[in-house]
Amino acid sequence: MSGTTMAATDRASDGKLCGFDRMLSRLLGAGGLTILAMWLIIDVIPGESRYAGWWLSGKVILAVLFLVVAAAPPRVLTVRFLEHAWVVIPALGVVLQTTAFIAESRPADPSIPAEHEIWQMTWLLGAVYLSLLALRMAHSRTSTTTLQLVQVNLFGGALALGPVVGFWLEYRQLPFSAASAIIVQLTNVTFPMLLLVFRTRMISYFAVQERWRQRTEASAAAKARLLKERELARLAHDTVLGTLNSAALWFRGDPVVLPEQVVDMARGALRSLDARTEDHSIEQPLAVLEQVIVSTAAQLGVELVEVRCADGSATVPGAVVSAVSDAMSEAVRNSVRHAAGTTPRVAGSIQPDRVDLMIEDDGPGFDLAAVPLDRMGVRQSIVRRMTDLPGGDAVIDSAPGRATRVRLAWRRPASAGMREHASARPQAGAPS
């Protein structure tokens, strides 16, 4: 993989990772907002608050920040915004947790109050703060995952001691419940550690996914180029070279006088070249396919043409019209060229969901296995042209000493298959 391709893969992976980090931030913001709102509704709003106004204002600001992260549109939650939010929200949260007991109204009794609901509050929000800090550390890419996990544990320990420090500053002593509260707070490191490990796995997944996407696109582009080159080779063989060969047979010195049949073949070659710009995914009436078969066969000198059309107003894909008519033309030309003195016959039926066409002659026949692989006529212009068409098929029945029969068939596949074929070759003149 080239350096440019690797850089493009990294950029695409980074884009997906930023979207993943945005989604994680939204989940953390929604979780923090839910916990904070429940505490405000249950412990603050119903009765007279026990906490100072500046401290409650800080909690309201924290709730607003959670709301922005959880509900803001993607154009607001840019990478730069999230990087700041991953630091500002935990910093504000830790300050409010540490000063919770300082902001708490002093009871009439100077002794330590028996209940400390704020322990529960700090326990619930601690994991949210640590997870946001973990995202900031992971996004900076300044350390390995192992070092990030160590940093999360250190931050977790500091976060667990914050409320205890605030309690001691306010009351100059510690309750017995402080020990259990610290232990509970330390369990908050579990979730951000799992988040970091999961995020690391997602980075690898995004990179692999992007490489496979690029390989798939490159493979599809290469296949489309191959199909176009193959079709161009068929076109050159079927029309241009065929016209030149016919002109060479009629060359009689200077000046050159060509019969009208050769002139018509030259005009048809030019029309085939122009037709490469047509959109063959457009449906064509069956009457058009019937007319193309009859007129093409007549132009090549075939007098016995019998085509049954079920409903002229029904339609088939334009690619079917092009492939069937071109393959039939090549089969008739081969018959005229290699089975001189015989009269080729064309017969078949066309329906909206199927086409069957038979080209027969009474010539000496040939051994298909003996035809060189690099010969364009039989293998490419007839067989491959039809088999490359979704739902198409071609069977050549011949042997030395007996007649040759070429059967062209098409069965309408699922519509998605035709759309995929058309989109892969947007400017092909015919299926290949």
N, C-alpha and C positions, 0 to 999 in steps of 0.2 A: 504494500500500500504506500503510495507516494506521500511526501510531506504535506502537499496541498490537500490531499484527500483526508489524511489524518487530522489536519487542522479543521477541515469542514465537519468531520465526525465529532471532534471535541466541541465545536461550537454548537452543533445540534444537540449533543448530549447535555451541554450546559444549559441550553434553553429548556429542555425537558426537566432538568434538575431544579431549575429556578421555579418552574411551575409546580413541581412536587413540594419544594420548600414553601411556596405560597399556600398550597393546600394544607400542609402541616400547621402553618401559622394560623390559618383560619380555624382549624380544629382547636388549637390551643387557645386562641382568642375567644372562641365560643364557649369552651369549657371554663376558662377563667371568668368570663362575664356571667355565666350561669351560677357559679359558686359565689361570686361576689354579690350578685343581685339577691340570691337566696339569703345571704347573711344580712344584707341591708334591710330586706323586707321582714325578716324574722326578728332580728335583734335590735334594729335601730329605728325603723319607721313606726312601728306600733306604739311605742311609748317614748318617754323622755330619754334621750340619748345620754349615756354615761361618758361619752368621749368629747374631746375639745373640737370646736368647729374647724380649726385648721386641719386637724387629722381627718375628719370626715370629708372635708373638701378634697384632700389628697385621695381618698378612696373613690370619690366621684370622678376625679380626673383619671384614675386608674380604670374605672369602669368604662369611661369614654374611649380610652385607648384600646381596651379589649374590644369594644364595639366596632371601632374603625378597622382593626385587624380582621375581625370576623366577617364584616359585611361590606367593606369598601370594594369598589370595582377593581379589576386587574390594573387599569391604568394608574390607579392611586398606589396600589401595593407594588411599587417598583422594587428592584433589588436594593437600591440605596435606602428607600424608606424602610424596608424590612430590616436591613442591617442596623438602622438606628432603633427601630422598635424592639429588636431582640435584646438591646442593652438598656434602653430607657425604661421599659416596663419592669424588668426584674429589679433594676436599681431603685425605682420608686417603690416597688413592692417591698423590698428588703428594708428600706428606710421606714416605711409605715409599720412594718412588723416589729422592727426594733424599738420604735417609739410608741408602740401601742399602750404599754403600761404607763408611760409618761403622760400620754394624752388621756388616760382614763381618770375620771373624776375621783378624787380622794373620798373614801367613806368617812362617816363621822367617827368611827372607831379607827384609830391610827394603826391598828394591827393589820396583818396581811389578810386580804379578803379570802374567803374560803373557796370561791368558784372563779375559774379563769376560762371563760368561754373563748378568749382570744387564742388559746392554745389550739383549739380545733380549727380556727380560721387559718392560722399559719400552716397547719398541717395540710389542709386541703389545697391551698394555693402554692405551697412550696414546690410541688412537682411541676406546675405550670411555669414558674419562674426558672427553674433549673432547665426545663426543656427548651425554653426560648434562648437561654444562655448557651445551651448545647448546639442549637442551630447556628448561633453566631460564631462559635468556635469552629464548627465544621465548615461553615461557608468561607471562613478566612483562609483555610488550607495552609495554615502556618505550622501545623503539627500533625503528627500521625494520629491514627484512630486510638492507639493505645494511650498516647499522651493526653488526648482529649478525654478519655475515660477517667484518667487520673485527675485531670482538672475538674471534671464534673463532681468527683467525690470530694475534692477540696472545697469547692463551692457549696456542696451539700452540707458539709460540716459547718462552714461559716454561717449558712442559712439557718441551720438548726440552733446555733448558739446565739443568733441575733436576738430573738425574743427573750431569751434567758438573761442576756446582758441588759436589755431594757428593763426587765423586772428588777434586777439587782440595783440598777441606777435609781430606780424609783423607791424601792423599799429597803435597800441596803441588806437584804438577806434573800435567801432562796427557799421556796417551798419544796416539800418532798416530791411533789409531782413534777418538778423540773427535770429530774432524771428520766422518768418515763417519757416526758415530752420530747427530750432530746433524742431518745432512741427512735421514737415514732418519726420525728423529722428526718432522721438519717435514712429512713426507708424511701424517702423521696428520690434518691439517686437512682433507683432501679429503673423507673420509666425513662428518664433521659438517656441512660446507658443503652437500653434497648432501642431507643429512637436512633442513636448514633450508629449502632450496628446495622439496623435496618436501612438507614440512609446510605451507608457504605455499600451494602448489597445492591441498592437501587442504582447507584452510580455505575456499577459494573453491568447491571441489566440494561440501563439506558445506552451504554456504549455498545454492547453487543447488538441490541435492537437497531441502533442507527447503522452499524456496519452491515447488518443483514438487509436493511432497507436500501442502502446504497448499492449493495451487490445485486439485489433484485432489480432495481432500476437500471443498473448497468447491463444486466443480462437481458432485460426487456429491450433496451435500446440497441444492443448488439443483434438481438434476434430480428428487430425491425429493420436494421440496416441490411442484414443478410437476406431477408425477404425481398427488400427493394432491389438489391443487387441481382438476386435470382430472377425476379420478374423482369428486370431490364435485359438480362441475358436471354430470357424466353422471348421477350418482345423483339430483340434483335434477330433471333433465330427465326421466329415465326413470320415476321413482316419484312424487315429490312433485307436480311440475307435471302429470304424467299423471293423477294422482288428482284434483287440483283441476279440471282440464279436464273430466273425467268428471262430477264433482259439479256443475259449472256447467251441463252439458247437461241434468242431471236436476232443476235448480232449478225449482220450481213455486210460488213464493210462500211465505207463512208459514202454518203451519209447514212446514219443509223435511222431506221424506220421501225418503230415498235408498234405492235398491234394494240388495239384498244384494251384487250384483256390485261396486258402488262401495265398499261397506263392506269387502269382501274386498281390494280394491285399496288402500284406506287401511291395512289391517292389513299388507299386503305391503310398503307403503312404510316402515312402522315397523320391520318385520323387516329390511329392507334397511339402514336406518340402524343398527340394532343389530349387523348382520353386519360392520360396518366394524371392529369390535374382534376379529374372528376371525383366526386364523392360517391364511392360504390356502396356506402352503407344505406343509401336512400332506396326505399322499396320501389320496384318497377312492376308495371302490370304484366300479367302473363302474356297478354297480346304482344307486348314488346319483345319478350323472349321468343315467342313463336315467330315473329317477323324476322328477328335477327338470325335465328336458325335457318329459316327458309331462304332468306336473301343471301346469307353467307354461303350456304350450300350451292345455291344457283350460281353465284359469282365464281365458285370453284369448279363449275361444270357438272354438278350432280343433278341429274334429272329426276331420280326417284327419291322424293322427299315426302314422308308421311309423318306429320306431327299432330297428335291429338291434344287439344287444349280444353281443360275442364271448364274454366271460367276466365274469359279474357280480362275481366275487370279485377280479378283477384291479383295479389301482388307477391313478389319474391324479392329478396335483397338484390341490389344492383350488382354485388359481387358475384352472385350466382349467374346472372346473365352474362357477365364478362367471362367468367371461368369456363362455363359450359360452351359458349360460342367459340372461344379461343382454342380450347382443347379439341372441339369438333373440327375446327379449321385445320389444325395440325394433323389430326387423324386422316382427314380427307386428302390433304397434301401428300402425306406418306403413301396413301393408297395409290394416288395418281402417279407418284414418282416411282414407286417400287413394284406396282402391280399393273404395268402398262397393258393396255388392251382390255382391261376389265372395267366394269361400271360400278362405282361405289354406290351404296344405298344408305340412306339416313332415315331412321324411323324411331318413334318414341312417343312418350306422353309427358305432359307437364301439368302439374297441379300446385296449389298454393303451398303444400307441405312436402312435395316430392317431385323430383325430375328424373326421368329415365330416358336415356338416348342411346341408340345402337347405331354404329357405323360399320358396315360390312362390305367386303369385296370378295371376289372369287379368284384372287391372285395366288401366287405360289406359297405365300406364307413365309414365316421366318421364325428363328429361335430367339425368344426374348432373352434367355440367359446369355446368349452370345453377343448381345449388344453391349459395346463398351460402356463403362460407367460414366465416361465423360461426354457421351453423346447427349445432346440437349433434346432432340425431338421427342422420343418415346418417353424417356424417364422423367424429364423435367417439364416439357411443354404439355404433356398429356397426364401422366400419372401423378407427378408431384404437384402440378397445378391443381388438380382436383382434390388430392388428399390434404393439401394445405388449406383448402376451403373448409370451414367448419361444417360437418355433415356431408362432405363430398367424398367420392370414391371413384376409382377408375380400374377396370379390369380388362386386360388384353388377352384374348384367347386366340393363339396362333401357333402354328408348327409348320416346319417345312413340308410342302406338298399338299397343304389344305388351306382353306379360306381363313381370313383374318377377321375377327370380330372385336371391336372396341366398345365397351359398355361404360357409359358415363352416368353416374348416379349422384343424387343429392337428396338428403333428408333434412328437413328443417330442425335444427337443434334448439336448445333453450335460447331464449332471446338474449340472456346475459352473455352467452357464448359469442353470438354475433356482434354484440356491442363491443366486447373485448377485442375481437378480431379487427373490427373497424377502427377502434381507437389506437391499436398498436400500429396500424398502417394508414395514417390519415391521408396520404397522397398517392397511394399505390394505384396503378392503372387497372390492375386486376389482381385477384387473389393469387398467391404463389405458394 
